[in-house]
């Protein structure tokens, strides 16, 4: 349910909104609350920072809408403001936008236009929440994000969450671009980087499509983690698509002597997720560690170009969903016994 706060001293607007959006209110899509001026709206925002949209007039007693916009920026919340005002001259519009307004709707209100504006604003807010979650999970702290996201992250609460360690039941994937190291010694650096990033773009797209996240890029390899329901199945689906797309590349114009291919290792089980590194150097990497992770990496090391290898335990879980063949037992580093592995065909 989307929460929408309306700040306006005209009582008629409250009646009209309840009438025009009665279907959405009845079905629990929108929840409207109302404030008679900017001061009361600010108090409501402080009380409930989960409000998604602020619809605000400009000319109000006690605190006007433009002042309210300035105060909204100080709250460090993700609420987005839409100005709804009869003062639709360019000066007011520019002032509102400069103070952080997301959009501007002129009075008398065209409710079809207002409805579209609300939907557009909610879509943007949804992207902000996804971006924030990605930042928390991937520790991408220097990417270009909306100012309100950075403000929301600023503080002890976020730092505490970021430093939290936990045990996960998840699937970890290592994807390596085969033979890439060899071309770095004889090809132009710009061409090598462009080709590697092209491969990474494919990997990232398919991993995100299956609701996984990128833990880190390690040279010419990717470490990805999948959590939640059917995390192993989703990880395999992502890897099959990555292999398919990379295999379709063929010879590349950037580096004509190189045909991209991938080797992939997948393992599922418990692992530790936390910030690993040196606090003294202030270089910490939010990542996963443990035997499950190490085994996935060893499987990737053993995989041939175009192969996706999983453990026998993983095969037992997915053998009814994916076609797999057993491979020769693999002897891996730091393991006293050979590893029974299976190749995922399709």
SULTAPE-V397721 format. One record per run of one state. SS is the DSSP state (2 for helix, 1 for strand, 0 for the rest). FROM is the first residue (numbers start at 1). TO is the last residue. If there is no record, write none. Layout:
BEGIN
ss->[SS & SS]
from->[FROM & FROM]
to->[TO & TO]
END
This chain:
BEGIN
ss->[0 & 1 & 0 & 2 & 0 & 2 & 0 & 1 & 0 & 2 & 0 & 1 & 0 & 2 & 0 & 1 & 0 & 2 & 0 & 1 & 0 & 2 & 0 & 2 & 0 & 2 & 0 & 1 & 0 & 2 & 0 & 2 & 0 & 1 & 0 & 1 & 0 & 2 & 0 & 1 & 0 & 1 & 0 & 1 & 0 & 1 & 0 & 2 & 0 & 1 & 2 & 0 & 1 & 0 & 1 & 0 & 1 & 0 & 1 & 0]
from->[1 & 2 & 8 & 11 & 21 & 22 & 27 & 30 & 36 & 38 & 48 & 53 & 57 & 65 & 75 & 80 & 86 & 90 & 99 & 103 & 107 & 111 & 139 & 147 & 154 & 156 & 164 & 166 & 178 & 180 & 185 & 189 & 210 & 213 & 219 & 221 & 227 & 231 & 248 & 251 & 252 & 259 & 260 & 262 & 279 & 283 & 290 & 291 & 303 & 308 & 312 & 319 & 324 & 327 & 330 & 331 & 339 & 340 & 341 & 345]
to->[1 & 7 & 10 & 20 & 21 & 26 & 29 & 35 & 37 & 47 & 52 & 56 & 64 & 74 & 79 & 85 & 89 & 98 & 102 & 106 & 110 & 138 & 146 & 153 & 155 & 163 & 165 & 177 & 179 & 184 & 188 & 209 & 212 & 218 & 220 & 226 & 230 & 247 & 250 & 251 & 258 & 259 & 261 & 278 & 282 & 289 & 290 & 302 & 307 & 311 & 318 & 323 & 326 & 329 & 330 & 338 & 339 & 340 & 344 & 346]
END
